[in-house]
Amino acid sequence: MTKLKDMFVPWLATAREYNYSILDHAWGHPENARLMLNENPLPPSEKVVQAVADAVRKGNRYPDSYLRLRTKIAAKYDMGPENIELCNGSSEIIDSMMRLFLKPGDEIIMSNPTFGLYPPRAELCGAKVVQVPVMKDTMQYDVEKMLASVNEKTKLILIISPNNPTGVFIDDADLERFCELGIPLCVDEAYLDYCPDYKTKAYLIKKYPHVFLASTFSKAFGFAGIRFGFMLGTEEMAQAFKAMLLPWNVGLMAAAAAEAILDNPEEVQAKVAHNNKWMKIFTKELKELGLHPYPANGNYMLVDAAITGKTTAQILTAALEKNIYLKRIGEIHGNNCYFRVTPGLDEENERFIEFIHEYFGK
Ligand SMILES: Cc1ncc(COP(=O)(O)O)c(C=O)c1O
């Protein structure tokens, strides 16, 4: 009889895995500082908790399409409810966009490094992931090489801005060059809420109907475990995503939480202020020790520790001995000396600073 593994689609065996087993470790060890996953360290406010508690009482009913909530979010982008689809965290948009645009043999272009969920979700559609290394010194997108990688098989392009894990924004003029290709383009703005001075790229949707945005409440809004996100696009694009997403993908509790935090912008402002304060402190402390934190715009920074002679693996092991999780970053341009860190609670951040002084200090 045919073996079960031979019954699966062939790309199941070859697709990369998005490994999040660290979370099993982290939930089992609450004493460890979770500085590795770009989470928000601050828990939801009482207003959010109350909204969720009220919603759960209606949990026997199927949700509707959340017209009021969609209208509220879309209005922030000068768009209407027909331009937005809600999702159970923007990972759902990542998955849907692959199924929407990629057939086996098609190609998607993205940077290397990138957010680790993107390659596997494309590969699980049988598509080929073309990853173009970022520029060596600036960690900026290598726009020329990415454009040169476009061919007739390219059916989707991904730009995360600010990028993860590099923390840099793409220049507007460069982004427009991708738009001009006329190929479906996802602009992922997961971390934009940390940067009140930067404008969303939603305006591109009106000019380029093949452009869409992915966004999430997992970061500045602190909803990683509540799960809530959305996509923005033309009405036609939103309808296509609606077809790909499951009905009732967003539960009543997540939607109620989203509406409560939208009605209480001070909560997000306080979370952003906490993060941005510690991002500055981390940058200063790391620089003083001779390390190289790249200029970063989200809730994480990429750090080059080459000067210390330590490898990524050594640094992560030493940090864990001090009850700190850091993010493993694979080789970039053959160098194995990077890690990524996200500010946590005050005490955890102080622990991180103590660790880097002890470990990297002379
Ligand atoms: C760039 C980027 N996009 C999307 C996500 C997914 O977030 P979520 O599914 O929690 O909304 C992440 C998570 O880290 C990310 O870094």
The ligand as a Gaussian input file, in Angstrom:
#p B3LYP/6-31G(d) Opt

LIG

0 1
 C        6.879000      41.291000       9.557000
 C        5.843000      40.491000      10.250000
 N        4.654000      40.311000       9.666000
 C        3.688000      39.602000      10.242000
 C        3.880000      39.010000      11.476000
 C        2.775000      38.145000      12.006000
 O        2.123000      38.652000      13.052000
 P        0.715000      38.148000      13.540000
 O        0.303000      36.916000      12.817000
 O        0.886000      37.905000      14.990000
 O       -0.198000      39.280000      13.229000
 C        5.101000      39.172000      12.136000
 C        5.340000      38.548000      13.458000
 O        6.380000      38.607000      14.044000
 C        6.118000      39.920000      11.499000
 O        7.317000      40.085000      12.051000

